[in-house]
Structures are given as C-alpha cells and as structure tokens.
Amino acid sequence: MRLVQVAGYKGRLRRVPAASVGDMVVVSVEKGTPDMRKKLFRAVIVRQKKPYRRLEGNWVQFEDNAAVIITPEGEMRGSEIRGPVAIEAAERWPRIASASGMIV
C-alpha cells in the first residue's frame, strides 16, 4: 500500500502528512489482485515500524507497517487480520478489534 492522504489532516505547504497507529488514511494498493490495484481505498493503520510512546510511558515498535482496508461506513473489507494489532487501533475501531487475532 502507498499512503496518499491522511483523513482530517490540515497541513502546511510541501509538508508530508503524518499518520500514526489508529488513524484513517487514503491508500492505493500496489500489490494484490487486479481489481484492487491502482484504486484508492480508505484504510486504518494497525502497526507501525517507528517506535512510539504510550501513555503509560513504555515504547512500542512493530516488525512491519500494516493497514486494514475499510469501507466508507467503517466496516472491514476483508474477513481476517494477520499478525498483531495495536491496542490504540483496536480501541478506536471496534470492528477491527473483533476481527483481530492478537491485540498488543
């Protein structure tokens, strides 16, 4: 997936929009089935490689970056999520939390 836009981001000229775990973004699919490729979809970020700090004070870092494609109504487009999901994304998006196998 390739990040195109961050939903609700009001930015500055030439500044790259930033998103974190749990944020809704607009992405284009680079690898996948032909009906999914080269189209824009809404997605929610569930894992990120860059370390970030939680409110308790501990730092969290995942092995890879991952996002889940959702419909405009907020429903998941797929049926399962492979790998762990950050608790920040699970609290904000209950549909993703119910479909995830492991919440970290």
VENDAWO-V418766 format. One record per backbone hydrogen bond with DSSP energy under -0.5 kcal/mol. CO is the residue of the C=O (numbers start at 0). NH is the residue of the N-H. E is the energy in kcal/mol with one decimal. If there is no record, write none. Layout:
CO,NH,E
CO,NH,E
This chain:
1,27,-2.0
4,6,-0.5
4,25,-3.5
5,8,-1.6
7,9,-0.6
8,10,-0.7
11,14,-2.0
19,22,-1.8
22,44,-1.9
23,6,-1.8
24,26,-0.5
24,42,-2.8
25,3,-3.1
25,4,-1.7
26,40,-2.7
27,1,-2.4
28,37,-1.7
32,35,-1.4
32,36,-1.7
35,28,-0.5
35,38,-0.8
38,28,-1.0
40,26,-2.9
41,69,-2.5
42,24,-3.1
43,67,-2.5
44,21,-2.7
45,85,-2.1
46,65,-1.9
47,61,-1.8
51,59,-2.9
53,56,-1.4
57,53,-2.7
59,51,-2.2
65,45,-2.2
65,46,-1.7
67,43,-2.3
68,76,-2.4
68,77,-0.6
69,41,-0.7
70,73,-1.7
74,70,-3.1
80,100,-0.6
82,101,-0.5
84,103,-2.7
85,89,-1.8
86,90,-2.2
87,91,-1.3
88,92,-2.1
91,93,-0.5
92,95,-0.6
92,96,-1.7
93,97,-2.0
94,98,-1.2
95,99,-1.1
98,80,-0.9
101,84,-2.1
101,103,-0.5
